[in-house]
Amino acid sequence: MENNDKPTSRIFYGWWLMLVCLLIQAVGFGTSLYLYSVMIGAIGAEFEGSRFVMMMGVSGMLLLVGLMSPKIGSLLDRYPVKRVLITGGVVMGSGFILMSFSGNIYHVVFYYALFIALGMTILSPLSCSLLLTRWFVRHRGLALGISALGTQFGGLVFPPVIAAIAAAHDWRVAATCLGVFIIAFVPALAWFFVHDHPRDKGLYPDGAQSDANASTPNSAPAVTPNFSMRAIYTSPNFIIVVAIVTFMSMIYSGLLSNISLIAVDKGETLQRGAFLVSLMSLVGMISSPLLGRLSDILSVRKTLVVMSASALLALVLFHQAQGYAVLVAAVVCFGFFGGAVVPVWSAALSRLYDSRIYGRVLGASSAVVYSLAALSAPSIGLLYDLTQSYQITFVILASVAVLLMFAIAKITPQQHLMAEETRN
């Protein structure tokens, strides 16, 4: 690779690609998780669906995301990311268009749980994290952290826009407009801007001048790229990291849907509870790039300890809160670790596994994380129904957090597994 083949732009192309990943994740999450509650109300009113049936769409979507993630991860290791992203955009957009022709609530649930779930699986950190880990080494955590802001950005932009279209026309028009936008926007973004490797543009990771300057000791491959899925699932590092990330995701998704109720249970007004949700989102937007950058500097174990300690402190503060100021402090700690789950998760696995099997590793971890996270909110609600309080929930979660912090010490910088090799 000769220097005269390299672009002369002063800005490393990887940073532009990070912005592309931010926009892709904004579409992937903003039009699925964040938008569901906006559209399903109008849909349920037309078809007179029960709340249970109405919620089957999002539950089915999260379950299918978990089931499809390992396969999508394997495809990303074998095929160009650009092609996979284009496919995901077309499938997701088609799902919204088909949904606009639904004749009953079950059609809506089917399209959401299948087409939109597949689109969300692809247009998510699964594809974007794989892409950015190829383009960055020394600044990998920072790039992952900033691109993860797309999830909050999508939740900020799409719900009010689609709600306005639905109010001016109806939900079918809004779904059609959204589907057409996704089919046009995501494939165009991927086709013109996504390049799988720095070498495709005559570059090295991080914009370095050579391979020697593009790597650090922490980025050395930790396992051989010939590991089977069984070996990945049973490796100690995978079990520990995924257990921590799954637990953090369960806390975040479970308590997020209950924060306003927790505030009311502590004697506060619903308006003050709503402010806590907004505060949590704001803190998350700050912590995502911050802890992402921290994962570039600290070891995997130290980064996970920082995130776990924030979660533990949040749970203790929630349990002990007797005034609004303590609730605010709890939410700040809660948002700090919650906003950093995705970048720390992606960065930790990229440090522990060879980049050539990273798609499979991230897909395997996503299967566990998303499947179990889907159960957290109803489980916390059930525990409240049984005890008429959130206090026991905080005690149980804090106890698990302490145990997982001890498990972090078992993470090894490198894998030394005699795994079964995959056979072609």
C-alpha positions, 0 to 999 in steps of 0.5 A: 500500500503506497502513500500516494494512493491515500486520500489527502483529507485531514479528517480520518474517514473512520470518523465520517463512518462513525457518523454514518453508524450513528445515523443507521442506529438512529433509524434502527432503534428510533423506528422500532423500540422508541416508536412502538408506543407512539404507533400502537396506541392508534393501531390498538384504538382502530382494531380494539386490541387488548393491551396484552396483544398490543404488547406482543409486537415489541415482546416478539420483536425483542425475542426475534432479535435475540434469536436472529443475532447469532446468524446475522453476526455470522453473516457479517463475518462472511459478507460485506457489511454494506450488503447486509445493511442494505438488506436490513434497510429494505426489509425494515422499510418493507415491514412498515409499508406492509403494516399499513395494509394490516386488516387486524392487530395480529397482522401488525404484531406479525410484521413488527415481530418479523420484518422490523425485528430483522431490520432492527437486528441488522441496523443496530450495534451488531453491524455498526460495532463490527464496522467500527472495530475494523476502522479503529483500534486506539480510539475504538471505545470513543468511536463506539461510544459516540456512534451509540448516541444514535439510539437516543438521537433516533428516540428524540427525532422519529416519535414526534415526526411520525406522531405529527404525520399520524395526527394530520392523516392516520397511522397507515400514512405515517407507517407508509411514509416511514417505510419509504424513508427507510428504504430510500435512506439506509441503502443510499447511506450504506452504498455511498459511505460504508467501506468494510476496511480501511484498506478499501480506501488506502488507509490504516486503522485510526488514520495511522501511517502504517500497521505498526502505528495502528495497533496497541498491545491491548488490541492483539488477537486473543483467540484464533479465528477458528473457534466454533460457536460452542467454544465461544459460548463456553469460554470464561471471558464470554460468560463473564462479560455477557453475564455483566452486560445482560445484567446491566441491560436488564436493570436498565430496561427494567427500571427504565419503564418503572422510574416514574412509578418508583418516584411516585412510590417514594412520595413524589409527583408523576411530573417529577418522575417524568423529569427523572426519565429525561435526566437519565437520558441526558446523563446517558448521552454524556456517559456513552462517549465518556466511558467509551473513551475510558475503555480505550485507556483502561483494561476491560476489567477496570472499565467493567468495574467502573460501570458495575460500581455505578450500577451498584451505587444507583441501586443503593441510592434508590433503596435508601432514597427518602427525598427527591435529591437522593432520587436525582443522585440515583438517576444520575448513577443509573443513567451513567452506567445505562448510557455506556452499556452498548459501547463498553459491551462492544469494546470489551468483546473486541479487546478479548476476541479476534476481529475475524470472529467478532461478528459471531461473538457479538451476535452470540452475546446479543442473543443472550442479552436481548432475550433476557432483557425482554423479561426484566420489565414484567419480572420487576412488575410482578415482584412489585405486585407480590410485595407492594414495594420496589425495595426487595427488587433493589436488594436482589439486584444489588446483591447480584451486582456485588457477585458480578463485580467479584467475577470481573477479576476472573477475566483474562487478558487473553484466551487460552482455550483448546476449543473445537475447531469449526470444519468447513 
